[in-house]
Amino acid sequence: MSKEKFSVEEFENKYVARLSERTLDWNVLKFQEEIDPRYKRAQMRYIGRGATANNDSNVIQAEHFTLSTMVLPAGCIGPLHLHDDVEEVFFILKGEVMALIQVPGEETVHEIKLSARDCISSPPGVYRGIRNDSDEEALMLVMLGAVKPNLPTYPTGSKLEELRLERAAEREAIIQSN
């Protein structure tokens, strides 16, 4: 903080994110839902933009990590994905979910049941996902351990990984043409 006179109003404007000023973003991961309707979920960002880097000016600017809430409707899945550069934390606020863990190169997807106020931290380099097998929506906190994590990858051969590679090739072609 600077040596100027402290202003609680300025501090509040910069460092407080209120629920009343947020909306659920059902579109940020819509590309996944278009591949499989069970991938439907919504994000509400509080600190930083997360791995999607969605253009959201209504967040506290991140300095070391990102924080958002995620709504996972009944029967829906946050698909397996891998962050190569950061740990990701899921803290269950409401409901029950199944955490999905897969070591790259192995076929087995391990399942770990989580209930309200349970927490799981997935280290970099491990596939992680979350599934709601219940009849009620689940609500969780999601934290990523960097201001702007690398875009995640998906299991080799999955439709999501094929789409990611296609988008990366399109993005590279645009960069090369400029």
N, C-alpha and C positions, 0 to 999 in steps of 0.2 A: 504494500500500500504506500502511496505517496505521503509526503510530509504536509500536504495540504490539510486543512481542517476536515475532520471526518464528518460525512453526511450520511445519516442512516437512510435517508430517502434514496440517495445514489447507490448505496450498498444494496438496498432492497431491490432496486430496479435491475441491478447487475447480477445479483446472486440468489434471488428468490424466484422459484417457478411454482405458480399456483395451479391447482387442478382446474379452477374456474376459468383459466386462460388457455387450457389445452383441449385438443380434440383427438379422438381416436383416428389414426391414419390407417384405413383399411386398404389403401392403394400402394403403400410402400413395397409390399411383397406380393402384389397382384400378379406379377409375372410367374410366380410359383403356383398360385392358385389356378392360373390358366392351364398349367400342365396337369394339375390334380386338384379338384375342388376341396379335397380334405386339407390342403395346405393353407386354407383361409385363416388369417389371424390379423390382429390390429396392433399397432405400436403407438405409444404415446411417449414422446421424447421429453426428457427433463434436462439432462446434461449432455451436451455434444450431439452430434448427428448420427452416431453409430456407424456400423460397417456399410450401411447403404448410402451414407452421405446425403441423405435426402435434404433438399434445400429447405430448412426449417429455421427461420430467424427467431422464432419464439422459444429458444432454449438458452440455458445458462451455457456460456462458452466453456468447453472442456479444456482442462489443463493437463490431465493425466489419465482420464478414463471417461467412459460414457455410461449413462444410466437412463433406462427407459422402463416403462411398464409394457407388458404384452398381454393381450386377451387372446386366449386359445379356446374357441368354441368347442362344445361337446362334439366328440367324434373327429376332431381335427388334429393335424400333425404339423409340428415345426420340423421340416425334413432334415435328415442327416446332412451336416455340412462341417467343414474343417476350416479353422482359422490357423494359419501357419505362424502367426506372429503374436497372438494374445491369448490369455485365458479368458473364458467366458463363464459368468456366474448366473445361475437361475435360482432365484429365491421365491418360493411359492407363497403367495399371499392368501390365495383362496382356491379351494378345490384340491383335486388329486390329479397327478399326471404321472406318466411313465417317462423317465429319462432314458434316452437311447445313447449308447456308447459303442463305438466300433474303432478298433485299432486298424490303421491303414494296412492293407495287405492280408487281412484276415476276413473271413466271411461272416463270422458270428457277430450279431448285434446284441449286446448285453442290455438288459432292461433293469432299471432300478426305480422302484415305486417311491414317489415323493408326495407328501401331504402338506397342508398349510404349515408354514414356518419352517419347512425343510429347505435345505440349500445344497446345491451341487456346483462344484467348480471344475470346469473342463480345461485341462492344460492345452497349450498350443500343440498342434500336430495330431490331435485325436478327433475323430468324427463325433459330433454330438447332435442330438435332436431331442424333441419332446413330443409326447403324444397324449391326448386327452381321451381316455377310454370311457369316461363317465358320461352321465346325462346332463351335467351342468358345466357351464363355462369355467375355465380356470384363469386366474389372474396371477401374474408373476412379475418380479423385478428382473431385469436383464442388465448385467454390467459387462462391459468389455474393457480390458486393461490397457487401452491406448486411446488417444484423442481421435485418430483416424486409422482404424485397423485396415489391413489389406482386405480386399474382397474375398469372401470365402470361396472354397471349392466344394464340389459335391462328389460323391462316390463315382469312380470311373465307370462309364457306360450308362449312367443314369440320365434321364431326360433333362434334368436340371443342369448337369455338367455339360451335356451336349449344347444346351442353350447358352451357358456361360462361355464356352469356347467359341460358339458362333458369334456372340456379341463381342468377344475380345477380338476376333478376326475383323469384324466390321469396324470396330473402334480403331484398330491398327491401320486398316485401309484408309480411313478418313484422315488419320494423322499423316500417313505417307503421302496422300494427295495434296496436302497443304504446304 
